[in-house]
């Protein structure tokens, strides 16, 4: 196909498949937020997001290991409630050599050593 799919109407979901990547669409993300409590009741909030951005629709048309149709980004933010501190980290990858990606079958996305998986 020469165009990305568009969401024009509701569609049925199939899990765990629909937790995975949908390369027919140009943009998607997996978003996680939560609250953590340390041993001394110190609390933290976090946000972890994996993004896939399609460069062109369809299969990769090259045999090169460098070839890709998607870019992968990840963002992690941590708030220290007691100290009112905030830190964030980001990762970017072309996904070449399996450095980043997302499964087509279930929730499994990664960018370098960062990973989120349905177990």
N, C-alpha and C positions, 0 to 999 in steps of 0.2 A: 504494500500500500504506500501511497505517497503523502498521506496525511495521518496525523495522530487521531485516535478515537476521541469522541467528545461524549460527555454525560448529558444526554438530552431527555432521558426519562428514567424512572426507577427501574431497577433490575433486580432479579433474585440473587441472593448471596449464597455462596457455598463455602463453608468453613471446614478445615483450616485453609483451604486453597486461597480464599479471598483475604487472608492475612498476609499473603505473599505479594510479590511484585506484579504489576500490570503493565508490561512494556509497551502495550498498544497506546497507552496514555502518556502524555508528555511529562507530567509532574505528579509525584506522590511522596508521602512522608509517613513515617512511623514515629509517634509522639508519646513520650512517657513522662509523667510527673509524679512526684511523691514527697513524702515527709519521712525523715529518719530521726531516730532518737539514739544517742550514744549512751555509754554505760553510766555516765554521771548526769543523765537526763538532759544533756545538751542536745538541741534540736537543729536540724538542717532541712532545707528544701532543695529538691533537685528537678532538673528538666533535662531530658536526653531526647534528641530528635535526629533521625536519619532521613536524608532526602535523596531521591533519585530524580534527575532531570534528563529527559530524553533529548538527544541532539538531533536525531532523525528517526523516523518510523521504519519498521522492518528489521530484518536480520542484518547483522554486520556483513558487509560485502567485501571483506578482505581476509586473507589467511594469516595476516600479521598478528602476533600476540599483543601488539600495541593498539590494534583497532578496537574501537568501542562505539556504542550508540548512546551511552549514558554517562553522565557525570554523577558522582556521589559526594555528598556533603554530610557532615555530622556536627552537632552542636551539643555541648554539655555545660550546664550552668549549675552552680552550687551556692546556696545562701546559708551562711552561718548566722542563725537567729540571735544567739547570745552576743556575739561580737559585731553583729550588723555588717558582716563582711559578705562580699559577693565576688565570685571568680567564675570565669568561663573559659572554655577551650573549644577549638574548632579543628576539624580535619577535612581535607579535600582530596579527592582521588578521581582519576579517570576510570578506575576499575580494571585497568590492564593487569595482567598476570594475577588475577583474582585478589588483588589488594583491597577491593571493596566490591560490594554487590548486594543482591537480595534474591532469595529463593523464589522460584515461581510456584512452589507447592505449599508453603507454610510460612509462618513468621520466622524468618532467619535473615537478618540484615547485618552487615558489618562494614567497617571502614578502618583498615589497619587492625590494631588490637581491640578496638571497640566492637562489641557484638551484642545483639539482642536476639534471643531465640525462644520460641515456644517449646517447652519441654513437657 
